[in-house]
């Protein structure tokens, strides 16, 4: 489990470096509505492997 936790932490770190907000307790990623979130590979991996959800926001 330690490897999985480290992988999730690294994915979240890379995503936050790009300026995207994440809520780990609620497993939500807040992304601008005018862009396609599935083009960001970290978002795709978090949703597929760790059951995160994408919440589109108006900024």
C-alpha positions, 0 to 999 in steps of 0.5 A: 500500500505504501507504493500506491500512496506514494503514487497518488501523492506524486500525481496530486503534487504534479497536478497542483504544480499546474495550478489545479485545485484538489480536495483529497478528502472528498476525492474531487478535482476542481477544473475550469469548465472551458477546458477539457480535463481529460487531456491532463494525464494526471487527472485521468490516472487519479480518476481511473486508479483512485476514484477521483471525480472532476468538478467543473468550475467557473473561474 
